[in-house]
């Protein structure tokens, strides 16, 4: 966790300087992204809230993305389109400037969609939008969780700088 805080501090500096706020939706990072952002003193100036959207039930309850909407959109979890939808939904629900989402398979096995351990998709919704996929090729669950969180915060920083 300590290695994530310096990245979170950079995000915080940007958000505070721009008087902007953020919401987070994460899955396979289990709350690490949110925890890193909240570890920065003064987080209440920019952090509105987060959700660990780990199950189908959590998706429906916390983001109001229904099964029918997933089918109509042709979206499945752990994909770039789902990460984009999740980030956009969080941004709209919180009425914030930025939203960051992460969805993947930390390991040690893959997910039910055929993605191997070490697979994640990350999306940013805001004044600039971006999405990416990361494949670590590693089955180390805890290691992947940290790499996913670090990558998500770095990706957010790069997207905010655009």
Buried (B, 14 or more C-beta within 10 A) or exposed (E): EEEBBEBBBBBBEBBBEEEBBBBBBBBBBBBBBBBBBBBBEEBEEBBBBBBBBBEEEBBBEBBEBEEEBBEEEEBBBBBBBBBBBBBBBBBBBBEBBBBBBBBBBBBEEBBEEEBBBBBBBBBBBBEEBBBBBBEBEBBBBEBBBBBBBBBBBBBBBEBBEE
